[in-house]
């Protein structure tokens, strides 16, 4: 791995991280972009035969996101890392082919302009609806299909190493006539992606969210309603300090080509304060 750039000072402010990672991963991120907000009450807002690659995202505000990474990160650093995750995921989505279209399904309602300097200009926005997590996923699927997408994939905002090839495979799997669900498993028993051509409430109801049973329960539910399951390569999500260490192992130890914004941010912390704060050596 090339030596990380040195950054002086204390805790890195969110605005500094946003400045540091612009231009890494996709074009058009250096200047603010005004994104269209899709209206679920209106049909045919999207070109025909497109698949939505839709990131489920909560506005990256200090103290509101990635709280299980605090410590070792500060609340501002955790929010900044979330910005990097969004940028790297968006970058991979932008390389997933002409049949795909990037969308950020966001909350809260007043946060729409917070994505102007995070996402590329050809992304759309869609406001999240619903109360519980399963309901929000189901309604996002309904709304994406209602505005004109032929199919949609809901993607988490915790897995910055998912590749463009995995997203492209998901899009291709939803192009045929067969009714199927596409699932991208995570190593903790959940999934980083779920895709379909019709909204099936059964896939989201009565699931034990945030447990190791999510993927298996969803596969079983798909079987109960007669859906074929297409399984993507597995990746991992970063939602605690152990996963953060694994992320450092993968990006800083082996090279961070798959997530350049995230790699750059982690390098800044390691070079400024030493690796032990976020990436301690294995104990012998």
Order of alpha helices (4+ residues) and beta strands (2+ residues): alpha-beta-alpha-beta-beta-alpha-beta-alpha-beta-beta-alpha-beta-alpha-alpha
